[in-house]
Amino acid sequence: TQLLEQSPQFLSIQEGENLTVYCNSSSVFSSLQWYRQEPGEGPVLLVTVVTGGEVKKLKRLTFQFGDARKDSSLHITAAQPGDTGLYLCAGRLYKLSFGAGTTVTVRA
Amino acid sequence: NAGVTQTPKFQVLKTGQSMTLQCAQDMNHNSMYWYRQDPGMGLRLIYYSASEGTTDKGEVPNGYNVSRLNKREFSLRLESAAPSQTSVYFCASREDLNTEAFFGQGTRLTVV
């Protein structure tokens, strides 16, 4: 059983469409991170959210941390083929635990 | 600008063979981690070292041992490899519990 549940597992959309990826848990996290991983590479940090209800924007990416600090979402506006990758959320209890990830494919 | 360096990048082992995966970081980070990544299961923590001289089990430690040789290096050893250990292994390091984790490029291990 994953500590962090991500949904959907796979997402394939057309360039220009919007998408949202979810990360949920029954545990409360002091912080939550989103990483993006490309094939053959290690994950790279996109953002860290710390405060319940926090919203962070990174160009076309919007990250939200739930009020209760148990869940988070990543929204991409006007997706581009360069957004293709595996998106992982990670939360810290006493160690850093990862969700299973959402594989996003953006078709040109 | 090396960051986290893992060796080797690829390895094929026969069942029962042993090997050590090496990891070194040049960022003076306190914490280091070993994960395995399998399709549909994300990154699962094998072992971690919160600081030099300490190591702790993660979610899937069976069949593995680790050594935090010094602050820079954290190795993962498979004493008797099994096909179930076929996976991609990632080493990571971070300064403290709230900071970014930096990952190596991974070791793709196949046990036949």
HADDOCK unambig.tbl for C-alpha pairs under 7 A between the chains (distance, minus, plus):
assign (segid A and resid 31 and name CA) (segid B and resid 98 and name CA) 6.99 0.50 0.50
assign (segid A and resid 40 and name CA) (segid B and resid 105 and name CA) 6.96 0.50 0.50
assign (segid A and resid 41 and name CA) (segid B and resid 105 and name CA) 4.93 0.50 0.50
assign (segid A and resid 41 and name CA) (segid B and resid 106 and name CA) 6.85 0.50 0.50
assign (segid A and resid 42 and name CA) (segid B and resid 103 and name CA) 5.29 0.50 0.50
assign (segid A and resid 42 and name CA) (segid B and resid 104 and name CA) 5.78 0.50 0.50
assign (segid A and resid 42 and name CA) (segid B and resid 105 and name CA) 4.91 0.50 0.50
assign (segid A and resid 42 and name CA) (segid B and resid 106 and name CA) 6.35 0.50 0.50
assign (segid A and resid 43 and name CA) (segid B and resid 103 and name CA) 6.30 0.50 0.50
assign (segid A and resid 44 and name CA) (segid B and resid 102 and name CA) 6.99 0.50 0.50
assign (segid A and resid 45 and name CA) (segid B and resid 100 and name CA) 6.42 0.50 0.50
assign (segid A and resid 98 and name CA) (segid B and resid 42 and name CA) 6.67 0.50 0.50
assign (segid A and resid 98 and name CA) (segid B and resid 43 and name CA) 5.77 0.50 0.50
assign (segid A and resid 98 and name CA) (segid B and resid 44 and name CA) 6.98 0.50 0.50
assign (segid A and resid 99 and name CA) (segid B and resid 42 and name CA) 5.89 0.50 0.50
assign (segid A and resid 100 and name CA) (segid B and resid 40 and name CA) 5.97 0.50 0.50
assign (segid A and resid 100 and name CA) (segid B and resid 41 and name CA) 4.71 0.50 0.50
assign (segid A and resid 100 and name CA) (segid B and resid 42 and name CA) 3.55 0.50 0.50
assign (segid A and resid 100 and name CA) (segid B and resid 43 and name CA) 6.68 0.50 0.50
assign (segid A and resid 101 and name CA) (segid B and resid 42 and name CA) 5.74 0.50 0.50
